[in-house]
Amino acid sequence: MKTNQDFKNAALAALKGNWAKAVLLTVIYLAVVSVAVGPYSASAVRLQTYTQEHLSYSASRGIGQALSQAMSQTVALASDPAYQSLQRQSNGTSGVMYLLLIFVMLPLGVGVANAFLRLLRNGDDALVQNAVGIATKGYWHKVWGMLLMEIFIALWSLLLVIPGIIKAFSYAMTPYILEENPELSANEAIDRSRYMMKGHKFDLFWLYLSFIGWFILAFLTLGIGFLWLQPYVYTSVAAFYEEVKAEYEQKGGLI
């Protein structure tokens, strides 16, 4: 297995001369995320602020009186027309957000990951065009594959947080497999990722952890640094995929 530095060096070599296009794709991707999540976040903040303003009680007179006061204020708040309106807005934007996440962000995530893989593999620098093209080709198969992956991770997370995290790393190669092996069903693509990642889940975790210093620097730049960090991470993970894929193929594969 190659080292983290090998993956990072391969990523930097691929990104050399292509940073502007990589940053542009990142900006577009983050803009789409903002469109999907922004309205719900704003409505949730308004609802939370209104709730906090109308649920102000003190425990200075005893826990029993405080609980009674809290219950009465909660009942009154639930029948408040302004609160009900904010609640409906939050529920509505929540529904729209989940639809956008499923039908836009999931396939676009596949497109972005594989666009950086193409850049790494053969120097194809049409990052934005490739991301959109990959996301829309075999669209429903990619939506279902990524949605099924997220469902599996969520179900494992119901047991405890740690099993969910482990499965997230186990299924991490699924976006690449869905694009490179369209003949596989969603379940088969997830299974292939699981086989590829046997013995390598910690390796991928360690690769992500190696970016912690860059993450801190990006945070200190008020988030601007993430425009460069995200392509660096994506391309490094693409290099990691190439490594585990080669090892998987050398072993003859299982599916």
Residue, then its C-alpha position, 0 to 999 in steps of 0.5 A: m500500500k502506498t503512503n499518504q504522501d504518495f497519494k498527495n503527491a499524485a494529487l498535486a501533480a494532477l492539479k498542477g496547472n489545473w487549480a483554477k478549474a478545480v476551484l471553479l468546480t468546487v465553487i459550483y458544487l458548494a453553491v449547489v449545496s447552499v441552494a439545497v441546504g440554505p433555505y432550510s437552515a435559515s428557516a430552522v434558525r428563525l424557528q429556533t430563535y422564536t422558540q427561545e424568545h418565547l420559552s424563557y423560564s427560571a428554575s430559581r423557584g424549584i424544579g417542579q415550578a420550572l417544569s410546570q412553567a415550561m409545560s404551560q409555555t410549550v402548550a401556549l407556543a404550540s397554539d401560537p399562529a406565528y410559531q405554527s407558520l414558522q413550523r410549516q415553513s421549516n417542514g416545507t423547506s426540510g422536504v425540499m432540502y431532502l429532495l434536492l440532496i437525493f436527486v441533485m447532490l447524490p449524483l453530483g457527488v458521483g460526478v465530482a469524485n469521478a471528474f477528479l479521478r479522470l484528471l488524475r488518471n489521464g489529465d482530463d481537465a474538463l472538470v465542470q463538464n465531466a462532473v455534470g456529464i458523469a452525474t447525468k449519465g445513468y442518472w437513476h442508477k447513480v441516484w439509487g446506488m448512492l441513496l442505498m449506500e446512505i440508507f445502509i450507513a444510516l441503518w448501521s448508525l442506529l446501532l451506534v455511531i462507530p459502526g456507521i462510521i466504519k461502514a461509511f469508510s467501507y462503502a467509500m469507493t461506491p461513487y467510483i464503482l457506480e461510474e466505472n461499472p454501470e453493469l453492476s447493480a446498486n447492491e453489487a457496487i456497494d459490495r465491491s466497495r466493501y471488498m476493496m476496502k477490506g483491510h484498508k478502512f483505517d488507511l482511508f481514515w488516516l489519509y483524511l486525518s493527514f489533512i487536519g493541518w490544512f483543514i485548520l488553515a482553511f478554517l482560519t481563512l474564513g473558509i476560503g481555503f476550502l476552495w483549494l483543500q477540497p480538490y486536493v482531498y478529492t484527487s488524493v482519494a481518487a489516487f487511493y481508489e486507484e491503489v485499492k482497485a489495483e490490489y482488488e484486481q490483482k486478487g481476482g476480485l469477488i464480484 
